[in-house]
Amino acid sequence: MSTLVIVGAQWGDEAKGKIVDVLGNQATYVVRYSGGNNAGHTVITGGKTFKFHLLPAGILHKNTLSILAGGMAICPKALLEEIDRTREQQADLGELRISPSAHVVFPYHRLLDQLEESARGNNKIGTTSRGIGPMYTDKVQRIGIRMGEFVKPELFKKRLAEVLEFKNRLITLLGGEPVKIESLLEEYLGYAAKLAPYVSDTESVLQEAVRRDERVLFEGAQGTFLDLDHGTYPYVTSSHPTTGGACLGTGIGPRDIHNALGVCKAYTTRVGEGPFPTEQDNAVGQQIREQGHEYGTTTGRPRRCGWLDLVALRHSARINSLSGLIITRLDVLAGIPELEVCTAYDMGSGPVNYIPSTPCEWETVQAQYQTLAGWDEDISGARKWEDLPKTTQDYVRFIEEFTGVPAAILSIGPDREETIVLRPELIWG
């Protein structure tokens, strides 16, 4: 039992970065399998705060090989800046390898992202404007430029000339200024030369690692309900942050995924537009936001906050075949005397037992709640289950019972040490 997927079980921002950091020193490989620098993971350890957007959180462990897999969208400039910034904070990092199949994000992708979002008017999706959606559009249209081409100068020049001619026509139609190939080439050939030493085969490396029964940890970005197929479409990302995405983005077959742990907050947050049945746009939501410092790692935008949605979480557990839950941010709920948890959706004609699939259906959803007792104690100093107040234990048990998935790990603070491992057998098997 050597492979483990860490997946966001909600709308992202569930503190996956901390969990990957906690478990990363137990793995030989840590693999980021989807998304780009539209995601953000924060790791706090040794009095330092690391903010990752592209690098796997496992990079902090020097004996771990970190991999950016083929399913990723990589902005070369952002990646190089992140590598330099992380090295300034901690010189001794693990090895990094980039798949030649990963797609490259260019300035024209970011420009198109902004122009397209502006053209949507009142129907904005709420993108991060990092160019990720337009890059994945190129991937589907089969005109994307991949890392294996990017780091070969003559091939890159040829491919860029072909693609940019088409892209500039589109940019002009949307009212933007065409991108000049000369200045883009001058800048990006420099990035390519710096990244070339990192680019090499990753697919067979991972396949062989699985056959040798070495531990491989797959790090998801964003969350289940931002998945292109299974999320609250169209308010989703352009990739697959679900457990299945670990196979699509890396070349590992589904029978080689042994365990999947879903990371969920003890409440719910969301960034950008889209359905959010348990949102609390009131004093409670503001209290959660401030106590949890709920502002985006990537954009700095305040996150929308609300009560825990167990209907969505149970659905997520089934989509991802979760073997266990990792419940984070339990400490944030301290001081709220009564905690509401959503246990049913009502769409106007009584409770429903499914997740809506269209925006018009989501608009009719009314969350039905059950009230649980809160706790006043600061639980960040707890290091084992018995240290937690009974009401905190009851809250965790209620989540387990409703979703049908046991809790493997509890996070009761942002630091690496503020973690309680409940069921180690659910992690690596």
Residue pairs with C-beta under 8 A, 6 or more apart in sequence:
1 258
1 259
1 428
1 429
2 209
2 210
2 213
2 214
2 215
2 216
2 258
2 428
3 210
3 215
3 216
3 217
3 218
3 252
3 256
3 257
3 258
3 259
4 23
4 27
4 215
4 216
4 217
4 218
4 258
4 259
4 260
4 261
4 427
4 428
5 218
5 220
5 243
5 246
5 257
5 259
5 260
5 261
5 320
6 16
6 19
6 20
6 23
6 217
6 218
6 219
6 220
6 261
6 263
6 326
7 16
7 220
7 223
7 224
7 241
7 242
7 243
7 246
7 260
7 261
7 262
7 263
7 320
7 322
8 14
8 16
8 220
8 221
8 222
8 223
8 224
8 226
8 241
8 262
8 263
9 223
9 224
9 262
9 263
9 264
9 313
9 316
9 317
9 320
9 322
9 325
10 223
10 224
10 225
10 264
10 265
10 268
10 269
10 270
10 309
10 312
10 313
10 316
11 222
11 223
11 225
11 226
11 232
11 268
11 269
11 270
11 271
11 274
11 276
12 39
12 221
12 222
12 223
12 226
12 241
12 270
12 271
13 40
13 223
13 265
13 269
13 271
13 294
13 296
13 297
13 303
14 223
14 263
14 264
14 265
14 328
15 42
15 263
15 265
15 328
15 329
15 411
15 414
16 41
16 57
16 219
16 220
16 221
16 263
17 40
17 41
17 42
17 43
17 52
17 57
18 41
18 42
18 43
18 44
18 57
18 328
18 411
18 414
18 416
18 419
19 261
19 263
19 326
19 328
19 409
19 411
20 30
20 41
20 56
20 57
20 58
20 217
20 219
21 43
21 45
21 57
21 58
21 60
21 416
22 409
22 416
22 419
23 217
23 427
24 30
24 56
24 57
24 58
24 60
24 61
24 64
24 217
25 61
25 63
25 64
26 215
26 217
26 427
26 428
27 58
27 64
27 215
27 216
27 217
28 63
28 64
28 65
28 209
28 214
28 215
28 216
29 64
29 65
29 66
29 67
29 205
29 206
29 209
29 214
29 215
29 216
29 217
30 56
30 57
30 58
30 59
30 61
30 64
30 65
30 66
30 67
30 94
30 216
30 217
30 219
31 56
31 66
31 67
31 69
31 202
31 206
31 216
31 217
31 218
31 219
31 246
31 250
32 54
32 55
32 56
32 66
32 67
32 68
32 69
32 72
32 219
32 221
33 69
33 71
33 72
33 218
33 219
33 220
33 245
33 246
33 248
33 249
33 250
34 71
34 72
34 220
34 221
34 222
34 239
34 240
34 241
34 245
34 248
34 249
35 72
35 73
35 132
35 221
35 222
35 237
35 239
35 241
36 53
36 54
36 72
36 73
36 74
36 75
36 105
36 130
36 131
36 132
36 135
37 53
37 54
37 75
37 78
37 79
37 82
37 105
37 130
37 132
37 298
38 53
38 73
38 127
38 128
38 130
38 132
38 221
38 222
38 237
38 298
39 53
39 221
39 222
39 298
40 51
40 52
40 53
40 296
40 297
40 298
41 51
41 52
41 53
41 57
41 219
41 221
41 297
42 49
42 50
42 51
42 52
42 297
42 414
43 49
43 50
43 52
43 57
43 60
43 416
44 50
44 414
44 415
44 416
45 60
45 415
45 416
48 89
48 90
50 57
50 60
50 86
50 89
50 90
51 297
52 59
52 82
52 86
53 78
53 82
53 297
53 298
54 68
54 72
54 74
54 75
54 78
54 79
54 82
55 66
55 68
55 79
55 82
55 83
55 86
55 96
56 66
56 67
56 68
56 219
57 219
58 64
58 66
58 94
58 217
58 219
59 66
59 86
59 93
59 94
59 96
60 86
60 90
60 93
60 94
61 94
62 92
62 93
62 94
63 94
64 94
64 95
65 94
65 95
65 96
65 97
66 94
66 95
66 96
66 97
67 96
67 97
67 98
67 99
67 202
67 205
67 206
67 250
68 74
68 79
68 96
68 97
68 98
68 99
68 102
68 202
69 99
69 101
69 102
69 202
69 206
69 249
69 250
69 251
70 99
70 100
70 101
70 102
70 202
70 203
70 249
70 250
70 251
71 102
71 239
71 240
71 245
71 248
71 249
71 250
72 99
72 102
72 103
72 249
73 102
73 103
73 105
73 131
73 132
73 135
73 136
73 238
73 239
74 98
74 102
74 103
74 104
74 105
74 147
75 104
75 105
75 130
75 131
76 104
76 105
76 150
76 188
76 191
76 192
76 195
77 187
77 191
78 105
78 130
79 195
80 191
80 194
80 195
83 96
86 93
87 93
96 198
97 198
97 199
97 200
97 202
97 205
98 147
98 195
98 198
98 199
98 200
98 202
99 147
99 199
99 201
99 202
99 203
100 146
100 147
100 148
100 151
100 199
100 200
100 201
101 146
101 147
101 148
101 203
102 146
102 147
103 135
103 136
103 138
103 139
103 144
103 145
103 146
103 147
104 135
104 144
104 145
104 146
104 147
104 150
105 130
105 131
105 132
105 135
106 131
106 135
106 145
106 160
106 184
106 188
107 131
107 179
107 184
108 131
108 134
108 164
108 167
108 168
108 171
108 179
108 184
109 131
109 132
109 134
109 135
109 138
110 129
110 130
110 131
110 134
111 131
111 171
111 176
111 179
112 131
112 134
112 167
112 170
112 171
112 174
112 176
113 127
113 129
113 130
113 131
113 132
113 133
113 134
114 129
115 171
115 174
115 175
115 176
116 133
116 134
116 174
117 124
117 125
117 127
117 129
119 174
124 273
125 234
125 235
125 272
125 273
125 274
126 235
126 271
126 272
126 273
126 274
127 133
127 272
128 298
128 299
130 298
132 237
132 238
132 239
133 237
133 238
135 144
135 238
136 238
136 239
137 238
138 144
138 145
138 163
143 162
143 163
143 166
145 156
145 159
145 160
145 163
147 195
147 199
148 199
149 155
149 156
149 159
150 156
150 188
150 192
150 195
151 192
151 193
151 195
151 196
151 199
153 189
153 192
156 188
156 189
156 192
157 185
160 181
160 184
160 185
160 188
161 181
164 179
164 181
164 184
167 179
168 178
168 179
171 177
171 178
171 179
172 178
202 250
202 251
203 250
203 251
206 216
206 250
206 251
206 252
207 251
207 252
209 216
210 216
210 252
210 256
215 428
216 252
218 246
218 250
218 252
218 257
220 241
220 242
220 243
220 245
220 246
221 239
221 241
222 237
222 239
222 241
223 241
224 230
224 231
224 241
224 242
224 262
224 316
224 319
224 320
225 231
225 232
225 236
225 312
225 316
226 232
226 235
226 236
226 237
226 241
227 236
227 237
227 239
227 240
227 241
227 242
227 245
227 319
228 236
228 237
228 238
228 239
228 240
229 240
230 242
230 319
231 237
232 274
232 275
232 359
232 362
233 357
234 359
235 272
235 273
235 274
235 275
235 359
236 274
239 245
239 249
240 248
240 249
242 319
242 320
243 257
243 260
243 319
243 320
243 321
243 322
244 254
244 320
246 252
246 257
247 253
247 254
247 257
258 428
258 429
259 323
259 324
259 426
259 427
259 428
259 429
260 320
260 321
260 322
260 323
261 322
261 323
261 324
261 325
261 326
261 408
261 409
261 426
261 427
262 313
262 316
262 317
262 320
262 322
262 324
262 325
262 326
262 405
263 325
263 326
263 328
264 308
264 313
264 316
264 325
264 326
264 327
264 328
265 292
265 308
265 327
265 328
265 329
265 332
266 308
266 327
266 328
266 329
266 330
266 332
266 333
266 395
267 288
267 292
267 305
267 306
267 307
267 308
267 329
267 332
267 333
268 276
268 278
268 279
268 305
268 306
268 307
268 308
268 309
268 312
269 292
269 294
269 303
269 304
269 305
269 306
270 276
270 279
270 303
270 304
271 296
271 299
271 301
271 303
271 304
272 301
275 356
275 359
275 362
275 363
275 365
276 304
276 306
277 306
277 309
277 312
277 342
277 345
277 362
277 365
277 366
277 367
278 306
278 307
278 308
278 309
278 340
278 342
278 367
279 285
279 304
279 305
279 306
280 288
280 305
280 306
280 307
281 304
284 336
285 304
285 305
285 306
286 305
287 335
287 336
288 294
288 305
288 306
288 332
288 333
288 336
289 295
289 302
289 303
289 305
291 332
291 333
291 334
291 335
292 305
292 329
292 332
294 302
294 303
294 305
295 301
295 302
295 303
296 302
296 303
307 339
307 340
307 341
307 342
307 367
307 369
308 339
308 341
308 342
308 399
309 342
309 367
310 341
310 342
310 343
310 399
310 402
310 403
311 342
311 343
311 344
311 345
311 355
311 367
312 342
312 355
313 399
313 402
313 403
314 402
314 403
314 404
315 355
316 322
317 325
317 403
317 404
317 405
322 405
323 405
323 408
323 426
324 405
324 406
324 407
324 408
324 409
324 423
324 426
324 427
325 399
325 400
325 403
325 405
325 406
325 407
325 408
326 407
326 408
326 409
326 410
326 411
327 396
327 399
327 407
327 409
327 410
327 411
328 410
328 411
329 411
330 379
330 392
330 395
330 396
330 410
330 411
330 412
331 378
331 379
331 380
331 412
331 413
331 418
333 339
333 374
333 375
333 395
334 374
334 375
334 376
334 377
334 378
334 379
335 374
335 376
336 374
337 373
337 374
337 376
338 371
338 372
338 373
338 374
339 371
339 372
339 373
339 374
339 395
340 369
340 370
340 371
340 372
341 369
341 370
341 372
341 398
341 399
341 402
342 367
342 368
342 369
343 368
343 369
343 370
343 402
344 351
344 352
344 367
344 368
345 351
345 352
345 356
345 365
345 366
345 367
345 368
346 352
346 365
346 366
346 367
346 368
347 356
347 361
347 364
347 365
347 366
348 364
348 366
351 368
356 362
356 364
356 365
372 391
372 394
372 395
372 398
373 391
373 394
374 391
375 389
375 391
375 392
377 389
377 392
379 387
379 388
379 389
379 392
379 412
380 412
380 413
380 418
381 387
382 388
382 412
382 420
383 420
384 420
385 393
385 420
385 422
387 420
388 396
388 410
388 412
388 420
396 407
396 410
399 407
400 406
400 407
406 422
406 423
406 426
407 422
407 423
408 421
408 422
408 423
408 424
408 426
408 427
409 419
409 420
409 421
409 422
409 427
410 419
410 420
410 422
411 418
411 419
411 420
412 418
412 419
412 420
421 427
